[in-house]
């Protein structure tokens, strides 16, 4: 990673950076592989990206629990975001409905393709 002057630049977002954010967001979506996993830390419990975003102020965080398929994740996210953006639907309901649609489709019916995603945080 380099800046405009060609000098090396650190462009990675690390957990410590996330903890230092002021992010009062309704929803953060981390649609990459295994974003809901973390490390068990003695005296702290499970520490991971989800906890970092919630500490920074996010109300809800959508994460995946295993490695996900790119094509099916793209399809799931499309089905997830549309009712939120067009109808103002609750993200929890939108994710569940998107997962059920995927399950009922012929192409993506296996839970492998859509079951990794879960909402952490406020369930209302």
N, C-alpha and C positions, 0 to 999 in steps of 0.2 A: 504494500500500500504506500502510495506516494502523494504528496501535496502538489500544488500548482508549480512550485519551484523545483520539483524533482527530488525533494528530500524525503527520506523514509518517515512514515507516520504510522502510529499505532491506531488502527481503525477497528479493533475488536471491542465488543461490548462484553465486559466481564461482570460476574456477579457483584463484585464490589462497586462497580459503576452503577449497576441497577439499584442497589441499596441506597445509593446517594442521590437518586433521582427524586424529583418532586413530580409525581405523575398521578394526579387525581382522575384517572380514567375509569369510565364505566366498564370497559372491556379491553383486554389485551389478548390477542390470539397468537399462539406460538405453534405454527402448523408444521414444524420440522420434526424429525425423528426424535423420539424419547425426551421431549422437552419437559415432561412431567416427572422425570426421575431426578433424584438428587443423591446426596451422601448423608448417611446417618452420622451425626456429629454428637459426641458425648456431651451431655448437658444442654444441647440445643435441639435435638431431634433431627428431623429430615430437613436438610438445607439444600435448596436448589433454586432454579430460575423462578419458579412459581412463587416461592416465598419472597424472593427479592422484589418482584413486581407488586406483590400485595403489600409489602413493607413500604414501597415507594408510593402507594396510594391507590393502586388498581382495585376496583371493586370485585371484578371477576377475571379469571385467567383461564383460557382454553388451552389445554396441553395434550400431548400424545404420550401414551404409556409404552409404546414399542416403535420399532422402525416402521415407517409408513411408505406406501407406494405413491409415487409422485402424481400419476394420472388420476388415481382414485381420490387422493387428497385434494387435488384441484377441483374435481367434480363435487366432492363433499363441501368444500369451502364456498363454491358458487351457490349451492343449494342452501347453505347456512346463511350467507350474507344477504341474499336477495330479500327474504321476508323481514329481516332486521331493517334494512335500508328502505324498502318500499312500503312496508306495513307497520314499522315500529314494533315488531314482534320482540318479545323477551328472548334474549340469547339462549337461555336454557331450553325453552320450548323450540326455538328455531333449530338448535343442534339436534335435539331428539327427533324432530320431524324430518330433518335432512338425513339422519341415520336410518330412520324407518323407510324413507324413499329409496335410499341406496339398497337396503335389504330387500325391498320389493322389486328392484330392477333386476333384470336378467344378468347384466354384466358385473355388477358390484355387490351381489347378494351375500358373499361371505363376510363375516364380521372382521376378518383380517383387514379388509379395505376401509372400514369406517369405525370399528369398535375401539380403536386406540384413543379416540378423542373424548375428553371429559372436561367438565367445567369445575374449576376450583374457586372457592370463595362464596359470595352471596348467591344462594340458590333461589331467591325470589325474583 
